[in-house]
Amino acid sequence: MKKTVMKSPVKDIEDDIFSTLNLSSFYKEAPFRKEMVRKILKKAEIIPYIPLFSVLSAKEIDRISERFKYRRYKKSDILFNYGDEADVVFIVKTGEVLLYRELDSENRIEYAILFKADIFGEMGVISGSPRSLSASIYSDMAELYVISREDFLYMLKKYPELAVNLCRILCFRVEEANKRLLDDKKDTHRKQV
C-alpha cells in the first residue's frame, strides 16, 4: 500500500522562494538568513489563528505581519511589572506567560496563564494607563510577537473590524471576570452560613 505524504504549504513556499531567487548556494554560506525567511513565513501562517486577527483577509495579514517583532524568552524572564508604561502589545506564539500581581515580597495573586495565540498588554496601550499586572515567562521557553503602541493603534484605525473584534474579546474577558467575582462571593457566602 502506497503512503501519501502531505507536503507543508510553508515548505513549498520556501522552496519556491529559494529556487526563484536562486538563493540555495547563498544560504549554504549564510544559513541564518534561510531561518529568517522561515520565521517570517511562519509568522504569516499563525496570525490568522490569533482570535483578534481572524477577521482579516490574507492580504491584510501580510501587511500587518511586517509590524510584528519576534522575540524569544526563557523561564522567569519578566516582560513587564505592575505600574510600568504600557508601550507594547504581546502575542504568545509558543510557550506560556503568567499574569500576576505582587502583594508584597512573599505573596502574589496569579491572575492567568496565557498560551499560544493569546494577546495581552493591549488594555494599557489603548487607555494610556500603566500596566495593571505583571507578566513573566512561565514555561521553559517562549516565543512572542511584540507590537509597538504606535503600530497597534495604527492597525486598529486602519482596520476597523479589528477594533470591533477587540471589543468582543475585551467584553468576553469582563464577563469572565464578573463570573469569577460572583463565584468568589458565593463561596464566601457559603462559608459564612
C-alpha positions in Angstrom: 0.0 0.0 0.0 1.4 3.4 -1.0 1.6 6.1 1.6 0.7 9.6 0.7 3.0 12.2 2.2 1.5 15.7 2.5 3.9 18.5 2.0 3.8 21.6 4.1 2.5 24.6 2.2 5.1 26.7 4.1 7.8 24.3 2.8 6.5 24.7 -0.8 6.6 28.5 -0.5 10.1 28.3 0.9 11.3 26.1 -1.9 9.7 28.5 -4.5 11.3 31.5 -2.9 14.8 29.9 -2.8 14.6 28.4 -6.3 13.1 31.5 -7.9 15.7 33.8 -6.4 18.4 31.2 -7.0 19.5 31.5 -3.3 20.4 27.9 -2.5 24.2 28.5 -2.7 23.9 31.8 -0.9 22.1 30.2 2.0 24.7 27.4 2.3 27.1 30.1 3.3 24.6 32.0 5.5 22.0 29.5 6.9 20.7 32.1 9.4 19.2 34.0 6.5 17.2 30.9 5.5 16.0 30.6 9.1 14.9 34.3 9.0 12.7 33.6 5.9 11.2 30.6 7.6 10.3 32.7 10.7 8.7 35.3 8.5 6.6 32.7 6.7 5.6 31.0 9.9 4.5 34.4 11.3 2.1 35.0 8.4 0.9 31.4 8.9 0.0 31.7 12.6 -1.6 35.2 12.6 -5.0 34.1 11.1 -5.4 31.8 14.1 -5.0 34.6 16.6 -8.6 35.5 17.5 -8.1 39.2 17.2 -6.7 39.0 13.6 -9.1 36.2 12.4 -11.3 38.9 10.8 -8.6 40.0 8.3 -8.0 38.8 4.8 -4.8 37.0 3.9 -3.6 40.2 2.1 -4.3 42.3 5.2 -2.5 39.8 7.4 0.6 40.0 5.1 0.6 43.8 5.5 0.2 43.8 9.3 2.7 41.0 9.9 5.5 43.3 9.0 4.7 45.2 12.2 5.2 42.2 14.5 8.6 41.8 16.1 9.7 38.3 17.0 11.2 37.8 20.5 12.4 34.7 22.4 12.4 34.5 26.2 13.4 31.9 28.8 11.7 30.8 32.0 11.1 33.6 34.6 12.1 36.4 32.2 10.0 39.5 33.2 8.1 41.1 30.4 6.8 44.0 32.4 5.9 44.9 36.0 2.9 46.4 37.6 3.0 50.2 37.1 5.3 50.1 34.1 4.5 52.1 31.0 2.3 50.2 28.6 4.2 50.7 25.4 3.8 47.3 23.6 1.3 44.6 23.0 2.3 40.9 23.2 1.1 37.8 21.4 2.1 34.3 22.5 3.5 32.3 19.6 4.8 29.4 21.8 5.1 28.7 25.5 3.3 30.1 28.4 3.1 33.5 30.1 2.0 34.2 33.7 0.0 37.3 34.6 0.2 38.2 38.3 0.1 40.9 40.9 2.7 41.1 43.7 1.1 41.9 47.0 4.4 42.0 48.9 7.8 40.4 48.7 6.4 37.0 49.6 2.8 36.9 48.3 1.3 37.3 44.8 -2.0 36.7 43.1 -1.7 34.7 39.9 -4.3 36.0 37.6 -3.9 33.9 34.4 -1.6 31.7 32.4 -1.7 32.6 28.7 -1.0 30.2 25.8 -0.4 30.1 22.1 -2.4 32.9 20.2 -3.3 34.8 23.4 -2.9 38.6 23.2 -2.1 40.7 26.2 -0.9 44.2 27.2 -3.4 45.8 24.8 -5.6 47.5 27.5 -2.8 49.8 28.8 -1.7 50.6 25.2 -5.3 51.6 24.3 -6.0 53.5 27.5 -2.6 55.0 28.0 -2.6 53.7 31.6 0.3 52.0 33.3 0.4 48.2 33.5 -2.2 46.8 35.9 -0.5 43.4 36.3 3.0 42.0 35.9 3.9 39.4 33.3 6.7 36.8 33.2 7.5 33.7 31.2 6.0 30.6 32.9 7.3 27.8 30.6 10.9 26.8 30.0 11.0 28.9 26.8 8.5 31.2 25.0 8.3 32.9 21.7 6.3 36.1 21.5 5.4 38.7 18.9 5.7 42.3 20.1 3.8 45.1 18.5 4.6 48.7 19.4 1.9 51.1 20.7 2.1 53.1 17.5 1.8 50.1 15.3 -1.1 48.6 17.3 -3.1 51.8 17.3 -2.4 52.2 13.6 -3.8 48.7 12.9 -6.9 49.5 14.9 -7.5 52.7 12.9 -6.6 51.2 9.5 -8.8 48.0 10.0 -11.9 49.0 12.0 -13.0 45.3 12.0 -10.0 44.7 14.3 -11.3 47.3 16.7 -14.7 45.7 16.8 -13.2 42.3 17.3 -11.0 43.6 20.1 -14.2 45.0 21.8 -15.7 41.5 21.6 -12.6 39.9 23.2 -12.5 42.6 26.0 -16.2 42.1 26.7 -15.6 38.3 27.0 -12.8 39.0 29.5 -15.1 41.3 31.5 -17.8 38.7 31.5 -15.3 36.0 32.7 -14.0 38.3 35.4 -17.6 39.0 36.6 -18.3 35.3 36.8 -15.2 34.7 38.9 -16.2 37.5 41.2 -19.7 36.2 41.6 -18.4 32.6 42.2 -16.0 34.0 44.9 -18.9 35.9 46.5 -21.0 32.7 46.5 -18.1 30.7 48.1 -17.6 33.4 50.8 -21.4 33.5 51.5 -21.5 29.6 51.8 -18.6 29.7 54.2 -20.3 32.3 56.4 -23.6 30.3 56.6 
